[in-house]
Amino acid sequence: MKEGKSVKFNLQQQNHQNGHLSPFKLAKLLDPDASWDKDQLGDVLHWIRQAVALVCGLLWGVIPVVGGVWFIAFLLISTGIIYGYYAMILKVDEEDFGGHGALLQEGLFASISLFLLSWILVYSLGHF
């Protein structure tokens, strides 16, 4: 039984050393020297934008704000955070990932849906 576990452990170590399995590490999120592929960076930007959408939607709903100005404020905050993250923290070359438009658009429409859903739901449940 122990022999089977050690063989499995050794196989996992070899796979990690050969580069077959590369587990995602949280330290990579703030490392400007880390290498990113398009899918990894897209996923990170998508989930950051979803977190911002949820926080803003909940906050906007708890504080009873209404109007298109707050929707525009969310878009500016969300886009600013995403731009600041990939341009100033990660310092990636945006042309390698399809330009600013592709990176800024990553997860935008899903975050708008989540933002509106959380904002309307919290506002309606809390203030009516």
PyMOL commands that set and color helices and strands:
alter all, ss='L'
color gray80, all
select helices_A, chain A and resi 2-18+26-30+38-62+68-89+94-97+99-105+108-127
alter helices_A, ss='H'
color red, helices_A
deselect
rebuild
show_as cartoon
